[in-house]
Amino acid sequence: MDPLLPAALVSAALGLALGAAPASATLLALTLFAATAVATGSLHFPVDMQRVALPGCWISIVASAASVHRPSKILATALACNAGLWLGCLIGTADVRMPLAGSAALVLIFLPVRQLHARLPVALKVVSSWLIAVAILAATLPFIPVTPGYQPDHIE
């Protein structure tokens, strides 16, 4: 699987979590996210590490998006470290790092999300629930066996 989608979604999910979290947590959480992602991403992991990093990314997406329902400063900083760790693992396993590192900018979605949360908090919960559903679906698809008709015969 291409690691760009989970990398982008983990950053966006953290942005949703920071948009709902108290404003005092934002600067610390962003700093921890960037520092953890850079520190972990500077390490070189074997490509097989993606088999561990991808499920960790999907779990981090679910946790970050679910935190919209009970936002707190401590939870936001912990989720920022967690998201930075998994994003850094994906960056460390990739051959081409720039698109993955650029996906970290999606965390800046917290700026419009904060305004949305102040005016219409239900919309933020709907978007986060959709993100949870997408992450669960993407995490379980590799474990579902391929049934006849879903895969061309010449590949088998």
C-alpha positions in Angstrom: 0.0 0.0 0.0 1.1 3.5 -0.8 2.0 5.2 2.5 0.9 8.7 1.3 -2.8 8.2 2.2 -2.2 7.1 5.9 0.5 9.8 6.3 -2.0 12.5 5.1 -4.9 11.1 7.1 -2.9 10.9 10.4 -1.9 14.5 10.0 -5.5 15.5 9.2 -6.9 13.5 12.1 -4.5 15.3 14.4 -5.6 18.6 12.9 -9.2 17.6 13.8 -8.2 16.7 17.3 -6.3 20.0 17.8 -9.2 22.0 16.4 -11.5 20.6 19.1 -8.8 20.8 21.9 -8.2 23.8 24.1 -6.3 26.6 22.3 -3.6 26.4 25.0 -2.6 22.9 23.8 -2.1 23.8 20.2 1.5 25.2 20.2 2.9 22.5 22.4 1.1 19.7 20.5 2.3 21.1 17.1 5.9 21.3 18.4 5.8 17.8 19.8 4.3 16.5 16.5 7.0 18.1 14.4 9.8 17.1 16.7 8.7 13.5 16.9 8.1 13.2 13.2 11.5 14.7 12.3 13.4 12.6 14.9 11.7 9.4 13.9 11.8 10.2 10.2 15.5 10.8 10.2 16.1 7.2 11.1 16.3 4.7 8.3 14.0 1.7 8.7 13.7 -1.3 6.4 10.8 -1.2 4.0 9.3 -4.2 5.9 8.7 -1.8 8.8 5.7 -0.5 6.9 3.9 -3.7 7.9 4.1 -2.4 11.5 3.8 1.4 10.8 0.6 1.2 8.7 -1.6 -0.5 11.3 -0.1 1.9 13.9 -1.1 4.8 11.6 -4.6 3.6 11.3 -5.0 3.1 15.0 -3.6 6.6 15.6 -6.1 8.0 13.1 -9.0 6.4 15.0 -7.7 7.6 18.3 -7.1 11.2 17.1 -10.5 11.4 15.4 -12.3 10.0 18.4 -10.7 12.5 20.7 -13.0 15.2 19.1 -15.7 13.8 21.4 -13.8 14.4 24.6 -11.0 17.0 23.9 -8.4 17.8 26.5 -5.0 19.4 26.6 -3.2 16.2 27.9 -4.9 14.1 25.3 -4.0 16.5 22.5 -0.3 16.5 23.4 -0.2 12.7 23.7 -1.9 12.2 20.4 0.5 14.7 18.8 3.5 12.6 20.0 1.7 9.4 18.8 0.9 10.9 15.3 4.4 12.2 14.9 5.9 8.8 15.8 3.8 6.9 13.2 4.3 9.6 10.5 8.1 9.5 11.2 8.1 5.7 10.8 6.4 6.0 7.4 8.9 8.7 6.4 11.8 6.5 7.6 10.6 3.5 5.5 9.9 5.5 2.3 12.2 5.8 -0.7 10.9 9.2 -1.6 10.4 11.2 1.6 9.3 14.6 0.4 5.6 13.8 -0.4 5.3 12.1 3.0 6.9 15.0 4.8 4.7 17.4 3.0 1.6 15.6 4.2 2.4 16.8 7.7 1.2 20.2 6.6 -2.4 18.8 6.7 -2.2 19.3 10.5 -2.8 23.0 9.8 -6.5 22.0 9.2 -6.9 22.8 12.8 -7.3 26.5 12.0 -10.6 26.2 10.1 -11.7 23.3 12.3 -11.4 25.5 15.4 -13.9 28.0 13.8 -16.2 25.1 12.7 -16.1 23.6 16.2 -17.1 26.9 17.7 -20.1 27.4 15.4 -21.2 23.9 14.5 -19.6 21.2 16.7 -21.9 18.4 15.3 -20.3 18.9 11.8 -16.8 18.2 13.3 -18.1 15.0 15.0 -19.6 13.8 11.7 -16.3 14.4 9.8 -14.3 12.7 12.6 -16.7 9.7 12.5 -16.3 9.5 8.8 -12.5 9.5 9.2 -12.8 6.7 11.8 -14.8 4.6 9.4 -12.3 5.1 6.6 -9.4 4.2 8.9 -11.1 1.0 10.2 -12.0 0.0 6.6 -8.5 0.6 5.3 -7.0 -1.3 8.3 -9.2 -4.4 7.8 -9.0 -4.7 4.0 -5.5 -6.4 4.0 -6.9 -9.1 6.2 -9.9 -9.9 4.1 -9.3 -12.8 1.6 -9.6 -12.0 -2.1 -12.8 -13.7 -3.4 -13.1 -14.7 -7.1 -14.3 -11.9 -9.2 -12.5 -9.2 -7.3 -9.1 -9.9 -8.7 -8.1 -10.6 -12.3 -7.3 -14.3 -13.0 -4.0 -13.6 -14.6 -2.5 -12.2 -11.4 -3.0 -15.3 -9.3 
